[in-house]
Amino acid sequence: MNYLSTRGDATARKFCDILLEGLAPDGGLYLPQHYPQLDAAGLARLRQVWRDEGYAALAFEILSLYIDDIPADDLRQLCAKTYTPAVFGTRAITPLKKLEEGFYLEALSNGPTLAFKDMAMQLLGNLFEYELARKNGGQGAQLNILGATSGDTGSAAEYAMRGKRGIRVFMLSPHGRMSAFQQAQMFSLQDANIHNIAIEGVFDDCQDIVKAVSADLPFKRRYSIGTVNSINWARLLAQVVYYFAGWMQATQSEAQTVDFTVPSGNFGNICAGHVARMMGLPIRRLIVATNENDVLDEFFRTGLYRVRGSAETFETSSPSMDISKASNFERFVFDLLGRDAAATRALFGQTLAQQGQFDLSRHPRFAAAREQFGFASGKSTHADRLATIRSMHEQYGVLVDTHTADGVKVARQLAQKDTPMIVLETALPIKFAATIREALGRDPDRPAAFNGIENLPRRVRVMPADAQAIKAFIAQQCA
């Protein structure tokens, strides 16, 4: 399997060539040259693997369709090392919780940082360490990970990479914009290879810095800059697996379809669903649920993709989706446009950069977003969030976090009786205790391992939204 860039760089690259990178050299995002296809027999075989051997074996089967430059035995061991009950608290890894007939939550937050990001990040930590050890004839190499987080990516990456040989992490987050628990999870880490940087701005400023540094190819190569954000193909690929696991738990035969509703701000989580659907997984609809920052909902309703500036990016009670520039969206648009790299490059490299928006409403392929690719969308507000948290607790005795509440609200609006609806859980409620308190008048349960985390000493540096300053800091730490 070779990989190409959404903007046209067709240099043949294998999985391990792009594993440690973020953006392609031309500024595009990596995608496989084709999506492996699974027919009914292939799906049946995967279902049997999952039933007989579990999630780690399923992960190996799916990943091996895209990875042919890691020996199969090594890849199998990496999956087995990652997806264990010891790490994820349950043999099922991503158990499906039935709320009522045809309506489910897929639990993705059983990992060490209590968020779905652990599902991919734990694998990335093991893949990175494995690949770095193979470099330079087995002498090893150093990787400096530069990432941006609106809440959950940062802690998941840091917990996955802490103490890993050959890895430093530089994680940017919007100063004061994460929940107290999210900040404590990250900033309390004292590991020497973890560097937290709070940027004076919003998440999109952090994301822009990551892209600017990645676009400086001499700097990127000199300091071996990699990324764990969802622009990294390996992370997105790992997320594809739980769509298969969710479908298998909700269906009895290969002919049955499901709908997935996915809380999404950066289009990474639901882009993994798009990949699964392109492979042949029987997904009828992929439903994007946004909060008040509704850039993606606006696109799927109108065809207009309009990036907001910092002043128009709302601070909400589902802060991990306070994003107004969906960095993974380019992958889907590339497929939507029939994999036309020139058109994709013009939209994202020119029109969007110059005008802050583009409009596909009159493009002959826009209808395919719904018809061929199965996308739908909806949005949720703070009032919706509170009402959903209350009703979920009253009806089912289930407590959900604010982002999952956004997903449930939209799923209820768009669910259809003839197709099972699976809502992807985003995080555990403790990460957003203030809103749970507002909704229910009490604090959510807190895992014992996180008691008193907000009172621990913090290690974080506040810096301006300046890519040059970040580059100087990285260079200083690598000296």
C-alpha positions in Angstrom: 0.0 0.0 0.0 1.4 3.4 -1.0 0.2 6.8 0.2 -0.4 10.1 -1.7 -1.1 13.7 -0.8 -4.5 15.4 -1.2 -2.7 18.2 -2.9 -1.0 16.1 -5.6 2.5 15.0 -4.3 2.4 11.5 -5.7 5.8 10.4 -4.4 5.4 6.7 -3.5 5.5 6.4 0.3 4.8 3.5 2.6 3.1 3.6 5.9 6.3 3.9 7.9 7.5 6.7 5.6 4.5 8.8 6.8 4.1 7.4 10.3 6.3 10.0 11.9 5.1 12.9 9.9 2.0 15.2 9.8 1.5 17.2 6.6 2.8 16.1 3.3 5.6 18.2 1.8 3.1 20.1 -0.4 0.9 21.0 2.6 -1.7 18.3 1.9 -2.8 15.3 4.0 -1.8 11.7 3.4 -4.3 9.1 2.2 -3.9 5.6 0.8 -3.9 5.4 -3.0 -7.0 3.3 -2.6 -9.3 2.0 0.1 -9.1 -1.8 0.5 -12.5 -3.4 -0.3 -14.3 -5.8 1.9 -17.3 -7.8 0.5 -19.8 -9.8 2.6 -17.4 -12.7 2.9 -14.6 -10.4 4.1 -16.8 -8.8 6.7 -18.0 -12.2 7.9 -14.4 -13.3 8.3 -13.6 -10.2 10.3 -16.7 -10.7 12.5 -15.4 -14.3 13.3 -12.0 -13.0 14.2 -13.5 -10.4 16.5 -15.8 -13.1 18.1 -13.0 -15.6 18.5 -10.0 -13.5 19.3 -11.2 -10.0 20.4 -10.5 -6.4 19.6 -6.7 -6.6 19.2 -7.0 -9.3 16.6 -9.6 -7.2 14.7 -7.3 -4.2 14.9 -4.4 -6.3 13.4 -6.6 -7.5 10.5 -7.7 -4.0 9.5 -4.4 -2.3 10.0 -2.6 -5.0 8.0 -4.7 -4.0 5.0 -2.9 -0.6 5.1 0.5 -1.5 6.5 2.8 -3.8 4.6 6.2 -2.5 5.8 6.0 -3.8 9.4 6.4 -7.5 9.7 3.0 -9.2 10.4 4.2 -10.8 13.6 5.5 -7.4 14.9 2.3 -5.6 14.0 0.2 -8.3 15.7 2.3 -8.0 18.8 1.9 -4.2 18.8 -1.9 -4.5 18.6 -1.9 -7.1 21.4 0.3 -4.9 23.6 -2.0 -2.0 23.1 -5.6 -3.3 23.3 -5.6 -5.1 26.6 -8.1 -5.1 29.5 -5.3 -3.7 31.7 -5.2 -0.6 29.6 -8.9 -0.3 28.6 -10.6 -1.8 31.6 -12.7 -4.4 29.7 -12.0 -7.3 27.4 -14.5 -5.8 24.9 -12.4 -2.7 24.7 -15.3 -0.7 23.1 -18.5 -2.3 24.5 -21.8 -1.3 23.1 -24.4 0.0 25.6 -28.0 -0.6 24.6 -30.2 2.3 25.6 -33.4 1.1 23.9 -34.2 -1.0 20.8 -32.0 0.2 18.0 -30.3 3.0 20.0 -26.8 2.5 21.4 -23.8 4.2 22.9 -20.3 2.8 22.0 -18.0 3.2 25.0 -14.7 4.6 23.8 -13.5 6.2 27.0 -12.2 3.4 29.1 -8.5 4.3 28.5 -6.0 6.0 30.8 -7.2 9.5 30.1 -10.9 8.7 30.0 -11.4 9.9 26.4 -11.8 8.3 23.0 -8.5 9.7 21.9 -6.8 6.9 23.9 -8.1 4.4 21.4 -5.6 5.6 18.7 -3.0 7.3 20.9 -2.0 4.3 22.8 -1.3 2.5 19.6 0.6 5.5 18.2 2.9 5.5 21.2 3.8 1.9 20.6 4.2 2.3 16.9 6.4 5.4 17.3 8.7 3.7 19.8 8.9 0.6 17.5 9.7 2.5 14.4 12.2 4.9 16.0 14.1 1.9 17.4 14.5 0.6 13.8 16.1 3.8 12.5 19.7 4.2 11.7 20.4 0.5 11.4 18.9 -0.2 14.8 20.8 2.6 16.5 17.5 4.5 17.0 16.4 8.0 16.3 14.7 11.0 18.0 11.2 12.3 17.3 9.9 15.7 18.5 6.1 15.6 18.5 4.4 18.9 18.0 0.6 18.8 18.7 -2.4 21.0 19.3 -5.3 20.1 21.6 -8.6 21.6 22.5 -8.9 19.2 25.4 -8.5 15.5 25.0 -5.8 14.9 22.3 -3.1 16.5 24.5 -3.6 14.3 27.6 -4.1 11.2 25.5 -0.9 11.9 23.6 1.1 12.7 26.7 0.0 9.7 28.6 0.8 7.5 25.6 4.2 9.0 25.0 5.5 9.7 28.5 8.7 7.8 29.1 8.9 6.5 25.6 12.4 6.2 24.2 13.5 8.7 21.6 10.3 10.9 21.9 9.7 14.5 23.1 6.2 16.0 23.1 5.5 19.7 22.7 1.7 20.1 23.2 0.0 23.4 22.4 -3.4 24.2 24.1 -5.5 27.4 24.2 -4.7 29.2 27.5 -7.6 29.0 29.9 -10.0 27.3 27.5 -9.9 23.7 28.7 -11.9 22.3 31.6 -10.1 22.3 35.0 -9.8 18.5 34.9 -8.4 18.5 31.3 -5.8 21.1 32.3 -4.8 19.1 35.4 -4.4 15.9 33.4 -1.9 17.5 31.2 -0.1 20.1 33.3 0.4 17.8 36.3 2.7 15.6 34.3 6.3 16.1 35.4 8.0 13.8 32.8 11.1 15.3 31.3 10.0 14.5 27.7 6.7 16.3 28.1 6.4 20.0 27.4 3.0 21.8 27.8 2.6 25.2 26.1 -0.5 27.2 26.8 -1.1 29.5 23.8 -2.7 32.9 24.2 -5.5 32.3 21.8 -8.0 29.7 20.7 -7.5 26.1 19.5 -7.4 27.2 15.8 -4.3 29.4 16.7 -2.6 26.3 18.2 -3.5 24.3 15.1 -2.2 27.0 12.8 1.1 27.0 14.6 1.4 23.3 14.2 0.7 23.6 10.4 3.1 26.5 10.0 6.0 24.7 11.8 5.2 21.5 9.7 5.3 23.6 6.5 8.8 24.8 7.3 10.5 21.8 5.8 14.2 22.6 6.7 13.1 23.1 10.4 10.9 20.1 10.3 13.7 17.9 9.0 16.5 19.4 11.2 14.4 18.8 14.4 12.5 15.7 13.3 9.1 17.2 13.9 6.2 14.8 13.9 2.6 15.1 14.9 -0.1 13.1 16.8 -3.0 15.3 15.8 -5.6 13.6 13.6 -3.8 15.0 10.5 -1.5 12.0 11.2 -2.8 9.1 9.1 -1.8 6.4 11.6 -4.0 7.9 14.3 -7.0 8.1 12.0 -6.4 4.6 10.8 -6.4 3.3 14.4 -9.8 4.9 14.8 -11.3 3.0 11.9 -11.3 -0.2 13.9 -13.9 0.8 16.4 -16.4 1.5 13.7 -16.1 -2.1 12.7 -16.4 -3.2 16.3 -19.5 -1.1 16.8 -21.2 -2.5 13.7 -20.4 -6.0 14.7 -22.0 -5.6 18.1 -25.2 -4.0 16.8 -25.8 -6.4 13.9 -26.3 -10.1 13.3 -25.5 -10.4 9.6 -23.4 -8.7 6.9 -26.5 -7.4 5.2 -27.5 -5.1 8.1 -26.6 -1.4 8.0 -26.2 1.0 10.9 -26.0 4.8 11.4 -23.2 6.4 13.4 -23.6 9.8 15.1 -20.3 11.3 15.9 -19.5 14.5 17.9 -16.9 16.1 15.8 -15.1 19.5 15.5 -12.0 18.7 13.7 -13.5 16.0 11.4 -11.0 13.4 12.5 -13.2 11.0 14.4 -15.9 10.9 11.7 -13.3 10.9 8.9 -12.3 7.4 10.3 -16.0 6.4 9.8 -15.8 7.7 6.2 -12.8 5.5 5.6 -14.6 2.5 7.1 -17.6 3.1 4.9 -15.4 3.5 1.8 -13.9 0.0 2.7 -17.4 -1.5 2.5 -18.6 -1.4 6.2 -22.4 -1.2 5.9 -22.9 2.3 7.3 -25.9 4.0 5.9 -25.3 7.4 7.4 -22.5 9.2 9.1 -24.0 12.0 11.1 -21.8 14.9 12.2 -22.9 16.5 15.6 -21.4 19.9 16.3 -21.8 22.4 19.1 -22.3 26.1 18.7 -19.2 26.2 16.5 -21.1 24.7 13.6 -18.7 25.0 10.7 -19.2 21.4 9.7 -23.0 21.5 10.1 -23.2 24.6 8.0 -21.3 22.8 5.2 -23.4 19.7 5.1 -26.6 21.8 5.1 -25.5 24.5 2.7 -22.3 23.6 0.9 -20.5 26.6 2.4 -17.3 25.9 4.3 -16.7 29.1 6.3 -13.8 29.3 8.7 -14.4 31.6 11.7 -11.8 33.8 13.3 -10.9 33.7 17.0 -13.6 36.3 17.9 -16.3 34.1 16.3 -15.1 30.9 17.9 -17.4 30.4 20.9 -16.2 29.1 24.2 -18.7 26.4 25.0 -19.5 23.6 27.6 -18.3 21.0 25.1 -14.8 22.6 24.7 -13.1 19.9 22.8 -15.2 20.9 19.8 -14.6 24.6 20.0 -13.0 24.4 16.6 -13.7 26.6 13.6 -11.2 25.1 11.1 -11.6 21.3 10.7 -8.1 20.2 9.8 -9.2 16.7 8.6 -11.9 18.0 6.3 -9.5 18.2 3.4 -9.4 14.4 3.2 -13.1 14.1 2.7 -13.3 17.0 0.2 -10.5 15.2 -1.8 -12.7 12.1 -2.0 -15.8 14.2 -2.6 -14.2 15.8 -5.6 -13.3 12.5 -7.1 -9.7 12.6 -5.8 -9.0 15.7 -7.9 -5.7 16.9 -6.2 -5.6 20.1 -8.3 -9.1 21.1 -7.3 -8.4 20.3 -3.6 -5.2 22.2 -3.7 -7.0 25.3 -5.2 -9.7 25.1 -2.5 -7.5 24.7 0.6 -4.2 26.2 -0.5 -5.7 29.2 -2.3 -9.4 30.0 -2.0 -9.6 29.2 1.7 -6.3 30.8 2.6 -7.3 34.0 0.7 -11.0 34.2 1.4 -11.5 32.2 4.5 -14.3 30.1 2.9 -15.3 28.2 -0.2 -18.8 27.3 -1.5 -19.5 23.9 -3.1 -23.3 24.3 -3.1 -23.4 24.5 -6.9 -20.7 22.0 -7.5 -22.0 19.0 -9.4 -20.6 16.7 -6.7 -21.9 18.4 -3.6 -25.1 16.2 -3.6 -22.7 13.2 -3.3 -21.8 14.3 0.2 -25.3 13.0 1.3 -26.1 10.5 -1.4 -22.9 8.7 -2.2 -21.0 9.3 1.1 -24.0 9.2 3.4 -23.3 12.3 5.5 -25.9 14.2 7.5 -25.4 16.7 10.3 -27.0 18.6 13.2 -25.9 21.0 16.0 -26.5 21.3 19.8 -26.4 24.2 22.2 -25.7 24.6 25.9 -29.4 24.3 26.7 -29.7 21.2 24.6 -26.6 19.7 26.4 -28.1 20.2 29.8 -31.5 18.8 28.7 -29.9 15.8 27.2 -27.7 15.0 30.2 -30.8 15.2 32.4 -33.0 13.0 30.2 -30.3 10.4 29.7 -29.9 10.1 33.4 -33.6 10.0 34.1 -34.5 7.6 31.3 -31.6 5.2 31.3 -29.6 5.9 34.5 -26.7 6.8 32.2 -24.5 9.8 32.8 -22.8 11.2 29.6 -20.3 14.0 29.1 -21.1 17.2 27.3 -19.8 16.1 23.9 -21.6 12.8 23.9 -24.7 14.7 24.9 -24.3 16.8 21.7 -24.2 13.5 19.8 -27.2 12.0 21.5 -29.3 15.2 20.9 -28.5 15.1 17.2 -29.0 11.3 16.9 -32.4 11.6 18.5 -33.4 14.1 15.9 -32.2 12.1 12.9 -32.7 8.5 14.1 -34.9 6.3 11.8 -36.7 3.2 13.1 -35.4 0.8 10.4 -31.7 1.4 11.1 -29.8 0.9 14.4 -28.2 4.2 15.7 -24.8 4.1 17.4 -23.6 7.3 19.1 -19.9 7.4 19.7 -19.0 8.3 23.3 -16.4 11.0 23.6 -15.2 11.1 27.2 -16.2 10.4 30.8 -18.3 13.0 32.5 -15.7 13.8 35.2 -13.8 15.7 32.6 -16.6 18.3 32.4 -17.8 18.3 36.0 -19.0 21.9 36.1 -21.7 21.3 33.4 -22.7 18.0 35.0 -23.2 19.9 38.2 -25.3 22.5 36.4 -27.4 19.8 34.8 -27.9 17.4 37.8 -26.9 19.4 40.9 -24.1 17.0 41.8 -20.6 16.0 40.7 -20.0 13.0 38.4 -18.2 10.0 39.8 -14.4 10.4 39.8 -12.1 7.4 39.2 -9.9 7.0 42.3 -6.7 7.4 40.3 -7.7 11.0 39.6 -8.6 12.2 43.1 -7.0 15.5 43.9 -5.4 15.9 40.4 -6.4 19.6 40.2 -4.2 20.3 43.3 -1.0 18.7 41.9 2.0 20.9 40.9 1.8 22.1 37.3 4.5 22.2 34.6 3.3 24.5 31.8 4.6 27.5 29.9 2.3 30.3 28.6 3.4 31.7 25.2 2.0 34.0 22.5 0.4 32.7 19.3 3.7 33.0 17.4 5.1 30.1 15.3 8.6 31.6 15.4 8.6 31.7 19.2 7.5 28.0 19.3 10.2 27.0 16.9 12.8 28.8 19.1 11.5 27.0 22.2 11.7 23.6 20.5 15.2 24.3 19.3 16.2 25.3 22.8 14.9 22.1 24.3 16.7 20.1 21.7 20.0 21.8 22.1 
